[in-house]
Amino acid sequence: MELEQLCKKLETIFGKRVTAEEAGEERTYDGEKGTVVAAGVRLVVHGELTPAERELVAMLLEIERGGAVRKGISEDERLSAMLSEWIMERIEQGDHDADLPEALARWPMLRGVKVPLLMYGDQTERQLAPYAELMKLLRSFFEADVVLVPLHNRQWLILGDESLLAEERDGEEESLEESLAAIASGLQDMAASEGVGECHVAATYPFSPGTSLIQTVVTLRETIELGRAFRHASYIHLPWELRLETLLDAVPKRAKSKFMEGVLRRSEPVFEPEMLQTLEAFFTDNCNVSDTAKRLYIHRNTLLYRLDKFKQETGMDVRDFEHAVLVRLALLLYKVTKRK
């Protein structure tokens, strides 16, 4: 009965007749006959299958027969597990332009334009919440169904409907980027307040899962990594806010060290916490002395004293535009190399 149910499920997915019987454990394929052997089952799809679809059949067999399925698991969670396996395999093989396989393209939740987000659990001792628990929270937060895909390394891919943007921007003159940032920030706040745990959230532009899912996931993962490396105090990471960091990340390690040494006059600059805080606040406020002093709750003269002290130690006056640019770059590089 178990194999009969499996065949019916696959017939629904592929729209083709499927038969199955018990077989050996080794995974094999026969493309001409549409035969897949995996998890002790020889399964035949009566019709042509693409290589990606054959892999998906094998994944589903291993999920169904390998102990991954538990009582009460939903069909969406099964499809999410299949989608996760396909995404990670494509990334590992460097196939960032792969189109969504037909078997998964049939999933109604992947149709249309989606708003992509990636949530990363920054915990060391426990993972993010289980699928069912997190999905319940997301449905409540978005007030709509979403796609939730568990990826490796405590990462969750979330795909919301494009209508989320219309709701966010209703009656407001917000840019697309501002709306996406607001959604990411709200999601991060929800996770923190609902006991999911401390997490980072990345968002990028809406896309069509059928044609650019892998590249979108790659962008989100790179954004999370850059944000965590360069912006330690932030938990919301957006690719259009990390363009400078993206450029610096591509610079070879030796060139990074040489640049810092040239700007700061020593190969291993050691910033005191007070000086780091002062410089970051100064750059955040666009090098405005009055605004920076207010942000730091210090007298204007105290701020000027610190900036003069930095100039004496390094020869760099951050009130000068060219020097400010160089120090800003060196500070970013210092933070990321120190962390590593």
C-alpha positions in Angstrom: 0.0 0.0 0.0 2.9 2.3 0.8 4.3 2.0 -2.8 0.9 2.5 -4.3 0.5 5.8 -2.4 4.0 6.8 -3.5 3.1 6.1 -7.1 -0.1 8.1 -6.9 1.8 11.1 -5.4 4.4 11.0 -8.2 1.7 10.7 -10.8 0.1 13.9 -9.5 3.5 15.7 -9.6 4.6 14.5 -13.0 1.3 14.0 -14.7 2.6 10.5 -15.9 1.9 6.9 -15.0 4.2 5.6 -12.3 4.9 2.1 -11.2 7.2 0.8 -8.4 8.5 -2.4 -6.8 11.0 -3.3 -4.1 14.7 -3.3 -5.2 18.3 -2.8 -4.1 19.6 0.2 -2.1 22.1 1.6 -4.5 20.9 4.7 -6.4 20.9 4.2 -10.2 19.2 5.8 -13.2 18.0 4.6 -16.6 17.1 7.8 -18.5 15.6 6.1 -21.6 13.1 4.1 -19.5 12.6 6.7 -16.8 13.7 4.3 -14.2 15.1 5.3 -10.8 16.4 3.0 -8.1 16.9 4.5 -4.6 16.1 3.7 -1.0 15.2 0.1 -1.8 12.6 1.0 -4.5 12.7 0.6 -8.3 10.4 3.3 -9.7 9.5 3.7 -13.3 8.0 6.9 -14.7 6.3 6.1 -18.0 7.5 9.1 -19.9 10.7 11.1 -20.5 12.4 12.6 -17.5 15.1 15.3 -17.4 18.2 14.6 -15.3 17.0 17.1 -12.7 13.6 15.3 -12.5 15.3 11.9 -12.0 17.3 13.4 -9.1 14.1 14.7 -7.6 12.4 11.3 -7.8 15.4 9.8 -6.0 15.3 12.5 -3.4 11.6 11.9 -2.8 12.1 8.1 -2.5 14.9 8.7 0.1 12.7 11.1 2.0 9.7 8.8 2.0 11.6 5.6 2.7 14.7 6.9 4.6 13.0 7.9 7.8 12.6 11.6 7.0 8.8 11.5 6.9 7.1 11.5 10.3 3.5 11.2 11.2 1.6 14.4 10.4 4.1 15.9 8.0 2.5 18.1 5.4 2.8 17.9 1.7 4.3 21.4 1.6 7.0 20.3 4.0 7.8 17.3 1.8 8.1 19.5 -1.3 10.2 22.0 0.7 12.6 19.2 1.6 12.9 18.2 -2.1 13.4 21.8 -3.1 16.1 22.2 -0.5 18.0 19.2 -1.8 17.8 20.5 -5.3 18.9 24.0 -4.4 22.0 22.8 -2.4 23.0 20.3 -5.2 22.8 23.0 -7.8 24.9 25.4 -5.7 27.5 22.8 -4.9 27.8 22.1 -8.6 28.0 25.8 -9.5 24.9 25.7 -11.6 23.5 29.1 -10.7 21.4 29.4 -13.8 19.4 26.2 -13.5 15.7 26.4 -14.2 13.2 24.9 -11.7 12.5 21.3 -12.6 9.0 20.6 -14.0 8.1 18.5 -11.0 8.7 21.4 -8.6 7.4 24.0 -11.1 4.0 22.3 -10.7 3.9 23.3 -7.1 1.4 26.2 -7.0 3.3 28.0 -4.2 6.3 28.5 -6.6 4.3 30.2 -9.3 4.4 34.0 -10.0 6.7 36.6 -8.6 8.0 36.1 -5.0 9.6 38.3 -2.4 12.8 36.4 -1.2 14.2 36.5 2.4 16.8 34.4 4.1 16.9 34.0 7.9 20.0 32.8 9.6 20.0 31.6 13.2 23.0 33.0 15.0 22.8 30.5 17.8 25.7 28.1 18.6 23.9 25.6 20.7 20.5 25.2 19.0 18.9 25.4 15.6 16.1 27.6 14.6 12.5 26.5 15.4 11.2 23.3 13.8 9.5 23.7 10.4 5.9 23.5 11.6 6.4 26.0 14.5 8.2 28.5 12.3 5.7 28.1 9.5 2.9 28.9 12.0 4.7 32.1 13.0 5.3 33.1 9.5 1.7 32.7 8.4 0.6 34.8 11.3 3.2 37.5 10.6 2.6 37.7 6.9 -1.2 36.9 7.2 -0.7 34.7 4.1 0.9 31.4 3.1 4.6 31.4 2.3 7.2 28.9 1.1 9.6 27.9 3.8 12.7 26.0 2.8 15.3 24.7 5.3 18.8 25.1 3.9 22.1 24.1 5.4 23.9 25.9 8.3 20.8 27.1 10.2 19.4 29.0 7.2 15.7 29.3 6.2 14.7 30.5 2.8 11.3 32.3 2.8 9.3 33.2 -0.3 6.4 35.5 0.2 3.9 36.6 -2.4 4.5 39.9 -4.3 1.4 41.3 -2.7 3.4 41.8 0.5 5.1 44.7 -1.1 1.8 46.3 -2.2 0.6 46.1 1.4 3.8 47.5 2.8 3.7 50.5 0.4 0.0 51.1 0.6 -0.5 54.9 0.9 3.2 55.5 1.4 5.7 56.9 -0.9 8.3 54.2 -0.1 10.8 53.0 -2.5 11.0 49.2 -3.3 14.2 49.0 -1.3 12.6 50.7 1.7 9.7 48.3 1.6 11.9 45.3 1.4 14.0 46.6 4.3 10.8 47.1 6.4 9.7 43.5 5.7 13.1 42.1 6.7 13.2 44.3 9.9 9.7 43.2 10.9 10.6 39.5 10.3 13.7 39.9 12.5 11.7 41.6 15.3 9.1 38.9 15.1 11.7 36.1 15.4 13.3 37.8 18.4 10.0 38.5 20.2 8.4 35.0 19.6 11.3 33.0 21.0 12.7 31.8 17.7 16.1 33.2 18.7 18.5 35.8 17.6 18.8 35.8 13.9 20.0 37.7 10.8 17.7 38.5 7.9 18.6 39.3 4.3 16.3 40.4 1.5 16.7 41.1 -2.2 14.5 42.1 -5.1 11.4 40.1 -6.2 12.0 37.3 -8.7 10.5 34.4 -10.5 11.4 31.0 -8.9 11.0 29.2 -12.2 14.1 30.8 -13.8 16.3 32.4 -11.2 15.9 30.6 -7.8 19.4 29.4 -7.5 21.0 32.8 -8.2 18.6 34.5 -5.8 19.6 32.0 -3.0 23.3 32.6 -3.8 22.8 36.4 -3.5 21.0 36.1 -0.2 23.6 33.8 1.3 26.5 36.0 0.2 24.6 39.1 1.6 24.2 37.4 5.0 27.9 36.5 5.0 29.1 40.0 4.1 26.7 41.6 6.6 27.9 39.4 9.5 31.5 40.0 8.6 31.5 43.8 8.0 28.5 45.0 10.0 28.7 43.3 13.3 26.0 45.5 15.0 23.4 44.9 12.3 21.0 42.1 11.8 19.3 43.3 8.6 21.4 42.8 5.5 20.5 44.2 2.1 22.7 43.8 -1.1 22.3 47.4 -2.2 23.7 48.6 1.2 26.7 46.3 0.9 28.2 47.3 -2.4 31.4 48.7 -0.9 31.7 45.6 1.3 31.2 43.4 -1.7 34.1 45.1 -3.5 36.4 44.9 -0.5 35.7 41.3 0.1 37.1 40.5 -3.4 40.4 42.1 -2.5 43.2 39.6 -1.8 44.3 39.3 1.9 47.8 40.6 1.2 46.5 43.7 -0.6 44.1 44.3 2.3 47.0 44.3 4.9 49.2 46.5 2.7 46.4 49.0 2.3 45.7 49.2 6.0 49.4 49.6 6.8 49.7 52.4 4.3 46.7 54.3 5.6 47.2 53.7 9.3 51.0 53.7 9.4 51.2 50.3 11.1 50.7 46.7 9.9 48.4 45.7 12.8 46.3 48.7 13.8 44.8 48.5 17.3 41.8 50.7 17.7 40.6 51.4 21.2 36.8 50.8 21.5 36.2 54.5 22.1 38.0 55.5 18.9 36.2 52.8 16.9 32.8 54.0 18.2 33.8 57.7 17.5 34.8 57.0 13.9 31.8 54.8 13.1 29.5 57.5 14.5 31.3 60.2 12.5 30.9 58.3 9.2 27.3 57.4 10.0 26.5 61.1 10.4 28.2 61.9 7.1 31.2 63.5 8.8 29.1 66.1 10.5 30.8 67.1 13.8 27.7 68.5 15.5 25.5 65.5 14.7 28.2 63.1 15.7 28.7 64.8 19.1 24.9 64.6 19.7 24.8 60.9 18.8 27.7 60.2 21.2 26.4 62.5 23.9 29.7 64.3 24.2 30.7 67.9 23.8 31.7 69.1 20.4 35.2 69.9 21.7 35.6 66.4 23.0 34.9 65.0 19.6 37.4 67.4 18.0 40.0 66.3 20.5 39.5 62.6 19.5 39.7 63.4 15.8 42.9 65.4 16.3 44.3 62.6 18.4 43.6 60.1 15.5 45.2 62.5 13.1 48.4 62.7 15.2 48.6 58.9 15.4 47.9 58.1 11.7 48.4 61.3 9.8 44.8 61.0 8.5 42.3 63.8 9.1 38.9 62.4 8.7 37.4 65.9 8.3 39.1 65.9 4.9 37.0 64.0 2.3 39.9 62.0 0.7 41.3 61.0 4.1 37.8 60.1 5.3 37.3 57.7 2.4 40.6 56.0 3.0 40.0 55.7 6.7 36.5 54.4 6.1 37.9 51.6 3.8 40.6 50.8 6.3 38.2 50.6 9.1 36.0 48.1 7.2 39.0 46.0 6.4 40.2 46.1 10.0 36.9 44.9 11.3 36.7 41.9 9.0 40.4 40.9 9.3 40.2 41.2 13.0 37.1 38.9 13.1 38.9 36.3 11.0 
